[in-house]
Amino acid sequence: MRRPIDEDVAEIYRILSDEKVTRWLSLIPQPYRPEHAAFFMAHIVPNEWVWALTLPGSSKMVGAVSLMPRNGLRAAELGFWLSRDHWGRGLMSEAVQLVVLHGFDNLGLSFITSGYFDGNLYQPAVSMTHVRDSQGDESLNQWRPSSTGGAY
């Protein structure tokens, strides 16, 4: 994983133009246009913790994981997306685990949430606590550091 760079804009546009990728994402405009990818690079990347997911030995971006600060800098919301070409390989599960651990161990976060809509079968299989929001429309995953300093 690495920080997104300007050269990733075309790949961000390609990935997020795929309706199967964005079907379960709440903050991605549809239809997704090139200016949305440019906005992501200019306004989201500088203001959130965002990592481009790449394959070993390649610099090509295949997805992203982010932590969006919430309630100050001690809490964040996890977001992620992955090119459909790379689904089902465990890449996002591994990336999410690394980012969550990094959030607690290196960024000083004390609370991380990640929401997903009912029916989303592609939520990474990581250890989470599921609760319902007040609307009952989506499940929320919550992580807190353990007493031993790790996540969960």
CORFENGI-V975065 format. One record per residue. RES is the residue in one small letter. SS is DSSP state (H for helix, E for strand, L for the rest). OMEGA is omega in whole degrees, -180 to 180 (999 if undefined). D_LAST is the distance of its C-alpha to the last C-alpha in Angstrom with 1 decimal. Layout:
# CORFENGI-V975065
res: {RES & RES}
ss: {SS & SS}
omega: {OMEGA & OMEGA}
d_last: {D_LAST & D_LAST}
This chain:
# CORFENGI-V975065
res: {m & r & r & p & i & d & e & d & v & a & e & i & y & r & i & l & s & d & e & k & v & t & r & w & l & s & l & i & p & q & p & y & r & p & e & h & a & a & f & f & m & a & h & i & v & p & n & e & w & v & w & a & l & t & l & p & g & s & s & k & m & v & g & a & v & s & l & m & p & r & n & g & l & r & a & a & e & l & g & f & w & l & s & r & d & h & w & g & r & g & l & m & s & e & a & v & q & l & v & v & l & h & g & f & d & n & l & g & l & s & f & i & t & s & g & y & f & d & g & n & l & y & q & p & a & v & s & m & t & h & v & r & d & s & q & g & d & e & s & l & n & q & w & r & p & s & s & t & g & g & a & y}
ss: {L & E & L & L & L & H & H & H & H & H & H & H & H & H & H & H & L & L & H & H & H & H & L & L & L & L & L & L & L & L & L & L & L & H & H & H & H & H & H & H & H & H & H & H & H & H & H & L & E & E & E & E & E & E & L & L & L & L & L & L & E & E & E & E & E & E & E & E & E & E & L & L & L & L & E & E & E & E & E & E & E & E & L & H & H & H & L & L & L & L & H & H & H & H & H & H & H & H & H & H & H & H & H & H & H & L & L & L & L & L & E & E & E & E & E & E & E & L & L & L & L & L & L & L & L & L & L & L & E & E & E & E & L & L & L & L & L & E & E & E & E & E & E & L & L & L & L & L & L & L & L & L}
omega: {-180 & 176 & 175 & 180 & -177 & 180 & 180 & -173 & -179 & -180 & 175 & 179 & -179 & -177 & -174 & 171 & -180 & -177 & 177 & 176 & -172 & -176 & -175 & -180 & -174 & -173 & -178 & 180 & 177 & -1 & -179 & -176 & 178 & -180 & 176 & 177 & 177 & 177 & 178 & -179 & -175 & -171 & -179 & -177 & -180 & -173 & 178 & 171 & -177 & 177 & 172 & 178 & 178 & 176 & 178 & 178 & -179 & 175 & -178 & 179 & 178 & 180 & 180 & 173 & -180 & 170 & -180 & -179 & 178 & 176 & -176 & -176 & -179 & 178 & -180 & 174 & 179 & 173 & -180 & 173 & -174 & 175 & -178 & 178 & -173 & 177 & 172 & -179 & -178 & -178 & -177 & 177 & 179 & -179 & 180 & 179 & 179 & -179 & 178 & 178 & 178 & 179 & 180 & -172 & -173 & -178 & 178 & 179 & 176 & -177 & 177 & 176 & 173 & 180 & 170 & -177 & 174 & -179 & 178 & -178 & -174 & 178 & -179 & -178 & 175 & -177 & -176 & 170 & -178 & 173 & 176 & 173 & -175 & 178 & -175 & -175 & -179 & 176 & 178 & 175 & 180 & 174 & 170 & 178 & 176 & -180 & 179 & 176 & 178 & 178 & 177 & 999}
d_last: {21.9 & 24.0 & 25.1 & 27.2 & 30.9 & 34.0 & 34.9 & 31.9 & 33.4 & 35.4 & 32.5 & 30.3 & 33.2 & 33.7 & 30.1 & 29.7 & 33.3 & 32.1 & 31.6 & 29.6 & 27.0 & 27.1 & 27.5 & 24.0 & 23.6 & 24.5 & 25.6 & 27.8 & 31.5 & 33.7 & 35.9 & 34.2 & 36.8 & 37.2 & 37.2 & 33.7 & 32.5 & 34.5 & 33.0 & 29.4 & 30.5 & 32.5 & 30.3 & 26.6 & 26.1 & 27.5 & 25.5 & 21.9 & 19.8 & 21.0 & 21.0 & 23.6 & 22.6 & 25.4 & 26.4 & 27.2 & 30.7 & 31.0 & 30.7 & 30.8 & 28.0 & 26.6 & 23.8 & 21.6 & 18.1 & 17.9 & 16.1 & 18.5 & 18.6 & 18.4 & 19.8 & 20.7 & 18.7 & 15.7 & 14.2 & 14.5 & 14.8 & 14.0 & 17.1 & 18.5 & 21.7 & 23.3 & 27.0 & 28.0 & 29.6 & 26.3 & 24.5 & 23.5 & 22.9 & 19.2 & 19.6 & 17.5 & 14.5 & 14.8 & 15.5 & 12.5 & 10.1 & 12.4 & 12.7 & 9.1 & 9.1 & 12.5 & 11.8 & 9.9 & 12.1 & 15.3 & 15.7 & 14.6 & 12.5 & 10.8 & 9.9 & 9.8 & 11.4 & 13.0 & 15.9 & 17.9 & 21.2 & 22.0 & 23.7 & 21.7 & 21.4 & 20.1 & 16.6 & 14.7 & 13.3 & 9.7 & 7.0 & 7.0 & 8.4 & 12.1 & 14.5 & 18.0 & 19.4 & 22.7 & 24.8 & 23.3 & 23.8 & 20.4 & 17.0 & 14.2 & 10.6 & 8.4 & 5.2 & 5.3 & 5.4 & 5.7 & 9.4 & 10.0 & 9.3 & 6.8 & 3.8 & 0.0}
